[in-house]
Amino acid sequence: MHVSPDPITTPQQAAQERDTLLDLIARGLHCTLASALGDGHGEPSEEALTKARAVADDYLAAYEEWLVKLAADNAAPGPQ
């Protein structure tokens, strides 16, 4: 099933969506690491989430840069 979300039209909506993504990525990183170490899948501590959010922020910033470059390349005249 495909669900199309409502478009993001304000900077506040974009910031909220980015924050949600950071939380999801941070929790995924924590679960992946906990699973690899055999620590189980308990609720992560605030300290663990803070550290994972820093990594997630770096990842998301690099992804955003790539998207901007891709959009600029696609908007350039000439063959794609």
N, CA, C and O atoms as a Tinker XYZ file with bonds, in Angstrom:
   320  protein
     1  N      0.831000   -1.163000    0.000000    73     2
     2  CA     0.000000    0.000000    0.000000    64     1     3
     3  C      0.887000    1.240000    0.000000    63     2     4     5
     4  O      1.863000    1.306000    0.747000    81     3
     5  N      0.558000    2.205000   -0.819000    73     3     6
     6  CA     1.315000    3.450000   -0.903000    64     5     7
     7  C      0.504000    4.577000   -0.281000    63     6     8     9
     8  O     -0.667000    4.762000   -0.612000    81     7
     9  N      1.120000    5.319000    0.609000    73     7    10
    10  CA     0.453000    6.447000    1.244000    64     9    11
    11  C      1.210000    7.711000    0.873000    63    10    12    13
    12  O      2.419000    7.792000    1.089000    81    11
    13  N      0.526000    8.688000    0.325000    73    11    14
    14  CA     1.145000    9.963000   -0.015000    64    13    15
    15  C      0.848000   10.966000    1.091000    63    14    16    17
    16  O     -0.313000   11.309000    1.312000    81    15
    17  N      1.876000   11.442000    1.791000    73    15    18
    18  CA     1.633000   12.412000    2.847000    64    17    19
    19  C      1.270000   13.777000    2.265000    63    18    20    21
    20  O      1.530000   14.069000    1.098000    81    19
    21  N      0.670000   14.587000    3.102000    73    19    22
    22  CA     0.402000   15.958000    2.685000    64    21    23
    23  C      1.730000   16.657000    2.437000    63    22    24    25
    24  O      2.704000   16.384000    3.138000    81    23
    25  N      1.790000   17.547000    1.463000    73    23    26
    26  CA     3.057000   18.234000    1.177000    64    25    27
    27  C      3.474000   19.133000    2.337000    63    26    28    29
    28  O      2.637000   19.685000    3.051000    81    27
    29  N      4.765000   19.262000    2.503000    73    27    30
    30  CA     5.318000   20.154000    3.518000    64    29    31
    31  C      5.385000   21.534000    2.893000    63    30    32    33
    32  O      6.016000   21.729000    1.854000    81    31
    33  N      4.725000   22.493000    3.539000    73    31    34
    34  CA     4.625000   23.821000    2.934000    64    33    35
    35  C      5.211000   24.938000    3.787000    63    34    36    37
    36  O      5.290000   26.077000    3.328000    81    35
    37  N      5.623000   24.641000    5.016000    73    35    38
    38  CA     6.186000   25.679000    5.875000    64    37    39
    39  C      7.509000   25.219000    6.464000    63    38    40    41
    40  O      7.750000   24.018000    6.586000    81    39
    41  N      8.370000   26.165000    6.831000    73    39    42
    42  CA     9.629000   25.799000    7.498000    64    41    43
    43  C      9.388000   25.048000    8.811000    63    42    44    45
    44  O     10.180000   24.183000    9.183000    81    43
    45  N      8.313000   25.370000    9.504000    73    43    46
    46  CA     8.018000   24.682000   10.768000    64    45    47
    47  C      7.679000   23.213000   10.519000    63    46    48    49
    48  O      8.107000   22.336000   11.270000    81    47
    49  N      6.913000   22.949000    9.470000    73    47    50
    50  CA     6.588000   21.555000    9.128000    64    49    51
    51  C      7.858000   20.803000    8.736000    63    50    52    53
    52  O      8.044000   19.648000    9.118000    81    51
    53  N      8.721000   21.455000    7.981000    73    51    54
    54  CA     9.973000   20.817000    7.564000    64    53    55
    55  C     10.839000   20.497000    8.773000    63    54    56    57
    56  O     11.426000   19.417000    8.849000    81    55
    57  N     10.923000   21.428000    9.717000    73    55    58
    58  CA    11.727000   21.199000   10.922000    64    57    59
    59  C     11.155000   20.051000   11.754000    63    58    60    61
    60  O     11.899000   19.240000   12.305000    81    59
    61  N      9.826000   19.995000   11.837000    73    59    62
    62  CA     9.187000   18.911000   12.587000    64    61    63
    63  C      9.440000   17.559000   11.915000    63    62    64    65
    64  O      9.732000   16.576000   12.597000    81    63
    65  N      9.333000   17.503000   10.605000    73    63    66
    66  CA     9.591000   16.256000    9.880000    64    65    67
    67  C     11.052000   15.830000   10.023000    63    66    68    69
    68  O     11.345000   14.645000   10.181000    81    67
    69  N     11.964000   16.799000    9.966000    73    67    70
    70  CA    13.387000   16.488000   10.118000    64    69    71
    71  C     13.644000   15.932000   11.514000    63    70    72    73
    72  O     14.401000   14.974000   11.670000    81    71
    73  N     13.023000   16.525000   12.526000    73    71    74
    74  CA    13.189000   16.055000   13.896000    64    73    75
    75  C     12.655000   14.635000   14.052000    63    74    76    77
    76  O     13.262000   13.809000   14.734000    81    75
    77  N     11.511000   14.356000   13.414000    73    75    78
    78  CA    10.949000   13.009000   13.448000    64    77    79
    79  C     11.906000   12.010000   12.785000    63    78    80    81
    80  O     12.135000   10.917000   13.303000    81    79
    81  N     12.457000   12.402000   11.639000    73    79    82
    82  CA    13.419000   11.524000   10.955000    64    81    83
    83  C     14.647000   11.265000   11.819000    63    82    84    85
    84  O     15.124000   10.133000   11.903000    81    83
    85  N     15.161000   12.317000   12.462000    73    83    86
    86  CA    16.322000   12.143000   13.333000    64    85    87
    87  C     16.023000   11.145000   14.445000    63    86    88    89
    88  O     16.855000   10.293000   14.758000    81    87
    89  N     14.841000   11.247000   15.040000    73    87    90
    90  CA    14.472000   10.331000   16.111000    64    89    91
    91  C     14.378000    8.895000   15.596000    63    90    92    93
    92  O     14.871000    7.970000   16.242000    81    91
    93  N     13.752000    8.709000   14.443000    73    91    94
    94  CA    13.625000    7.357000   13.881000    64    93    95
    95  C     14.983000    6.755000   13.527000    63    94    96    97
    96  O     15.237000    5.582000   13.800000    81    95
    97  N     15.845000    7.553000   12.923000    73    95    98
    98  CA    17.179000    7.063000   12.560000    64    97    99
    99  C     17.981000    6.751000   13.819000    63    98   100   101
   100  O     18.653000    5.722000   13.886000    81    99
   101  N     17.914000    7.636000   14.822000    73    99   102
   102  CA    18.647000    7.408000   16.067000    64   101   103
   103  C     18.186000    6.131000   16.750000    63   102   104   105
   104  O     19.009000    5.346000   17.221000    81   103
   105  N     16.890000    5.919000   16.807000    73   103   106
   106  CA    16.369000    4.688000   17.428000    64   105   107
   107  C     16.781000    3.450000   16.626000    63   106   108   109
   108  O     17.090000    2.405000   17.198000    81   107
   109  N     16.781000    3.579000   15.306000    73   107   110
   110  CA    17.228000    2.461000   14.468000    64   109   111
   111  C     18.700000    2.143000   14.675000    63   110   112   113
   112  O     19.086000    0.976000   14.737000    81   111
   113  N     19.521000    3.181000   14.782000    73   111   114
   114  CA    20.941000    2.963000   15.061000    64   113   115
   115  C     21.132000    2.278000   16.403000    63   114   116   117
   116  O     21.940000    1.358000   16.529000    81   115
   117  N     20.385000    2.728000   17.407000    73   115   118
   118  CA    20.497000    2.121000   18.734000    64   117   119
   119  C     20.089000    0.653000   18.697000    63   118   120   121
   120  O     20.791000   -0.196000   19.246000    81   119
   121  N     18.974000    0.345000   18.061000    73   119   122
   122  CA    18.501000   -1.044000   17.982000    64   121   123
   123  C     19.488000   -1.925000   17.234000    63   122   124   125
   124  O     19.739000   -3.063000   17.630000    81   123
   125  N     20.050000   -1.394000   16.148000    73   123   126
   126  CA    21.020000   -2.163000   15.376000    64   125   127
   127  C     22.255000   -2.475000   16.205000    63   126   128   129
   128  O     22.743000   -3.606000   16.206000    81   127
   129  N     22.755000   -1.476000   16.904000    73   127   130
   130  CA    23.947000   -1.679000   17.729000    64   129   131
   131  C     23.647000   -2.611000   18.893000    63   130   132   133
   132  O     24.445000   -3.497000   19.200000    81   131
   133  N     22.500000   -2.420000   19.545000    73   131   134
   134  CA    22.133000   -3.283000   20.670000    64   133   135
   135  C     21.983000   -4.728000   20.215000    63   134   136   137
   136  O     22.392000   -5.652000   20.918000    81   135
   137  N     21.403000   -4.919000   19.053000    73   135   138
   138  CA    21.233000   -6.271000   18.527000    64   137   139
   139  C     22.578000   -6.911000   18.213000    63   138   140   141
   140  O     22.806000   -8.083000   18.512000    81   139
   141  N     23.466000   -6.128000   17.607000    73   139   142
   142  CA    24.793000   -6.658000   17.257000    64   141   143
   143  C     25.590000   -7.029000   18.501000    63   142   144   145
   144  O     26.382000   -7.971000   18.479000    81   143
   145  N     25.379000   -6.288000   19.584000    73   143   146
   146  CA    26.106000   -6.559000   20.826000    64   145   147
   147  C     25.394000   -7.569000   21.715000    63   146   148   149
   148  O     25.920000   -7.974000   22.752000    81   147
   149  N     24.196000   -7.972000   21.306000    73   147   150
   150  CA    23.433000   -8.929000   22.095000    64   149   151
   151  C     22.810000   -8.330000   23.333000    63   150   152   153
   152  O     22.520000   -9.051000   24.287000    81   151
   153  N     22.596000   -7.009000   23.340000    73   151   154
   154  CA    22.041000   -6.327000   24.508000    64   153   155
   155  C     20.515000   -6.296000   24.513000    63   154   156   157
   156  O     19.921000   -5.779000   25.459000    81   155
   157  N     19.883000   -6.824000   23.507000    73   155   158
   158  CA    18.436000   -6.809000   23.451000    64   157   159
   159  C     17.906000   -5.523000   22.848000    63   158   160   161
   160  O     18.662000   -4.703000   22.328000    81   159
   161  N     16.591000   -5.361000   22.929000    73   159   162
   162  CA    15.935000   -4.220000   22.284000    64   161   163
   163  C     15.143000   -3.394000   23.293000    63   162   164   165
   164  O     14.027000   -2.967000   22.997000    81   163
   165  N     15.697000   -3.164000   24.466000    73   163   166
   166  CA    15.015000   -2.329000   25.448000    64   165   167
   167  C     14.957000   -0.880000   24.996000    63   166   168   169
   168  O     15.566000   -0.505000   23.994000    81   167
   169  N     14.230000   -0.084000   25.733000    73   167   170
   170  CA    14.108000    1.340000   25.430000    64   169   171
   171  C     15.469000    2.009000   25.647000    63   170   172   173
   172  O     16.081000    1.840000   26.702000    81   171
   173  N     15.939000    2.764000   24.659000    73   171   174
   174  CA    17.246000    3.415000   24.799000    64   173   175
   175  C     17.207000    4.541000   25.829000    63   174   176   177
   176  O     16.179000    5.191000   26.019000    81   175
   177  N     18.336000    4.759000   26.484000    73   175   178
   178  CA    18.436000    5.856000   27.449000    64   177   179
   179  C     18.501000    7.188000   26.703000    63   178   180   181
   180  O     18.764000    7.221000   25.500000    81   179
   181  N     18.261000    8.276000   27.419000    73   179   182
   182  CA    18.353000    9.603000   26.810000    64   181   183
   183  C     19.771000    9.864000   26.313000    63   182   184   185
   184  O     19.959000   10.486000   25.268000    81   183
   185  N     20.771000    9.390000   27.058000    73   183   186
   186  CA    22.167000    9.582000   26.641000    64   185   187
   187  C     22.452000    8.840000   25.336000    63   186   188   189
   188  O     23.107000    9.375000   24.441000    81   187
   189  N     21.961000    7.619000   25.235000    73   187   190
   190  CA    22.169000    6.836000   24.012000    64   189   191
   191  C     21.471000    7.495000   22.822000    63   190   192   193
   192  O     22.021000    7.537000   21.722000    81   191
   193  N     20.260000    8.008000   23.045000    73   191   194
   194  CA    19.546000    8.677000   21.954000    64   193   195
   195  C     20.236000    9.973000   21.540000    63   194   196   197
   196  O     20.274000   10.303000   20.354000    81   195
   197  N     20.776000   10.702000   22.501000    73   195   198
   198  CA    21.490000   11.943000   22.184000    64   197   199
   199  C     22.701000   11.656000   21.308000    63   198   200   201
   200  O     22.947000   12.359000   20.327000    81   199
   201  N     23.450000   10.627000   21.663000    73   199   202
   202  CA    24.625000   10.254000   20.862000    64   201   203
   203  C     24.211000    9.762000   19.479000    63   202   204   205
   204  O     24.842000   10.108000   18.480000    81   203
   205  N     23.163000    8.963000   19.419000    73   203   206
   206  CA    22.704000    8.432000   18.130000    64   205   207
   207  C     22.120000    9.545000   17.260000    63   206   208   209
   208  O     22.258000    9.504000   16.037000    81   207
   209  N     21.466000   10.548000   17.876000    73   207   210
   210  CA    20.912000   11.669000   17.103000    64   209   211
   211  C     22.019000   12.485000   16.447000    63   210   212   213
   212  O     21.828000   13.018000   15.354000    81   211
   213  N     23.182000   12.591000   17.105000    73   211   214
   214  CA    24.303000   13.320000   16.499000    64   213   215
   215  C     24.765000   12.611000   15.230000    63   214   216   217
   216  O     25.045000   13.260000   14.222000    81   215
   217  N     24.845000   11.298000   15.273000    73   215   218
   218  CA    25.224000   10.522000   14.089000    64   217   219
   219  C     24.129000   10.641000   13.020000    63   218   220   221
   220  O     24.421000   10.820000   11.837000    81   219
   221  N     22.886000   10.540000   13.448000    73   219   222
   222  CA    21.759000   10.654000   12.513000    64   221   223
   223  C     21.734000   12.032000   11.854000    63   222   224   225
   224  O     21.422000   12.140000   10.668000    81   223
   225  N     22.059000   13.083000   12.605000    73   223   226
   226  CA    22.082000   14.434000   12.051000    64   225   227
   227  C     23.146000   14.552000   10.968000    63   226   228   229
   228  O     22.902000   15.162000    9.927000    81   227
   229  N     24.318000   13.979000   11.199000    73   227   230
   230  CA    25.373000   13.986000   10.172000    64   229   231
   231  C     24.913000   13.264000    8.915000    63   230   232   233
   232  O     25.116000   13.746000    7.801000    81   231
   233  N     24.294000   12.110000    9.101000    73   231   234
   234  CA    23.799000   11.329000    7.974000    64   233   235
   235  C     22.744000   12.109000    7.196000    63   234   236   237
   236  O     22.789000   12.173000    5.968000    81   235
   237  N     21.796000   12.698000    7.918000    73   235   238
   238  CA    20.714000   13.425000    7.269000    64   237   239
   239  C     21.229000   14.674000    6.556000    63   238   240   241
   240  O     20.738000   15.016000    5.480000    81   239
   241  N     22.213000   15.355000    7.142000    73   239   242
   242  CA    22.793000   16.540000    6.495000    64   241   243
   243  C     23.474000   16.157000    5.182000    63   242   244   245
   244  O     23.338000   16.865000    4.184000    81   243
   245  N     24.198000   15.051000    5.178000    73   243   246
   246  CA    24.843000   14.587000    3.947000    64   245   247
   247  C     23.798000   14.215000    2.904000    63   246   248   249
   248  O     23.980000   14.494000    1.719000    81   247
   249  N     22.716000   13.594000    3.328000    73   247   250
   250  CA    21.635000   13.230000    2.410000    64   249   251
   251  C     20.981000   14.475000    1.822000    63   250   252   253
   252  O     20.682000   14.518000    0.629000    81   251
   253  N     20.759000   15.482000    2.653000    73   251   254
   254  CA    20.160000   16.736000    2.176000    64   253   255
   255  C     21.068000   17.416000    1.144000    63   254   256   257
   256  O     20.590000   17.932000    0.134000    81   255
   257  N     22.374000   17.412000    1.405000    73   255   258
   258  CA    23.319000   17.983000    0.438000    64   257   259
   259  C     23.250000   17.236000   -0.889000    63   258   260   261
   260  O     23.271000   17.855000   -1.953000    81   259
   261  N     23.167000   15.923000   -0.832000    73   259   262
   262  CA    23.081000   15.116000   -2.043000    64   261   263
   263  C     21.797000   15.446000   -2.810000    63   262   264   265
   264  O     21.816000   15.565000   -4.035000    81   263
   265  N     20.675000   15.594000   -2.081000    73   263   266
   266  CA    19.418000   15.922000   -2.748000    64   265   267
   267  C     19.479000   17.283000   -3.437000    63   266   268   269
   268  O     18.968000   17.437000   -4.546000    81   267
   269  N     20.097000   18.267000   -2.793000    73   267   270
   270  CA    20.226000   19.595000   -3.397000    64   269   271
   271  C     21.069000   19.515000   -4.662000    63   270   272   273
   272  O     20.725000   20.111000   -5.682000    81   271
   273  N     22.177000   18.776000   -4.596000    73   271   274
   274  CA    23.039000   18.611000   -5.777000    64   273   275
   275  C     22.288000   17.899000   -6.892000    63   274   276   277
   276  O     22.391000   18.285000   -8.056000    81   275
   277  N     21.542000   16.873000   -6.547000    73   275   278
   278  CA    20.776000   16.132000   -7.544000    64   277   279
   279  C     19.739000   17.035000   -8.211000    63   278   280   281
   280  O     19.571000   16.999000   -9.430000    81   279
   281  N     19.048000   17.843000   -7.411000    73   279   282
   282  CA    18.055000   18.760000   -7.968000    64   281   283
   283  C     18.708000   19.778000   -8.890000    63   282   284   285
   284  O     18.152000   20.104000   -9.939000    81   283
   285  N     19.879000   20.287000   -8.518000    73   283   286
   286  CA    20.590000   21.259000   -9.360000    64   285   287
   287  C     21.042000   20.609000  -10.662000    63   286   288   289
   288  O     20.931000   21.206000  -11.732000    81   287
   289  N     21.550000   19.387000  -10.566000    73   287   290
   290  CA    21.972000   18.668000  -11.774000    64   289   291
   291  C     20.792000   18.415000  -12.707000    63   290   292   293
   292  O     20.913000   18.548000  -13.925000    81   291
   293  N     19.655000   18.050000  -12.128000    73   291   294
   294  CA    18.468000   17.777000  -12.934000    64   293   295
   295  C     17.891000   19.041000  -13.551000    63   294   296   297
   296  O     17.258000   18.979000  -14.606000    81   295
   297  N     18.097000   20.176000  -12.917000    73   295   298
   298  CA    17.580000   21.438000  -13.437000    64   297   299
   299  C     18.506000   22.054000  -14.483000    63   298   300   301
   300  O     18.103000   22.965000  -15.206000    81   299
   301  N     19.738000   21.568000  -14.570000    73   299   302
   302  CA    20.704000   22.124000  -15.532000    64   301   303
   303  C     20.275000   21.773000  -16.947000    63   302   304   305
   304  O     19.771000   20.679000  -17.198000    81   303
   305  N     20.477000   22.706000  -17.869000    73   303   306
   306  CA    20.149000   22.409000  -19.262000    64   305   307
   307  C     21.107000   21.357000  -19.843000    63   306   308   309
   308  O     22.222000   21.161000  -19.360000    81   307
   309  N     20.640000   20.716000  -20.858000    73   307   310
   310  CA    21.480000   19.733000  -21.533000    64   309   311
   311  C     21.092000   18.322000  -21.143000    63   310   312   313
   312  O     20.134000   18.103000  -20.402000    81   311
   313  N     21.868000   17.354000  -21.665000    73   311   314
   314  CA    21.547000   15.956000  -21.377000    64   313   315
   315  C     21.746000   15.633000  -19.892000    63   314   316   317
   316  O     22.638000   16.168000  -19.234000    81   315
   317  N     20.916000   14.771000  -19.403000    73   315   318
   318  CA    20.993000   14.393000  -17.999000    64   317   319
   319  C     21.902000   13.213000  -17.797000    63   318   320
   320  O     22.083000   12.760000  -16.667000    81   319
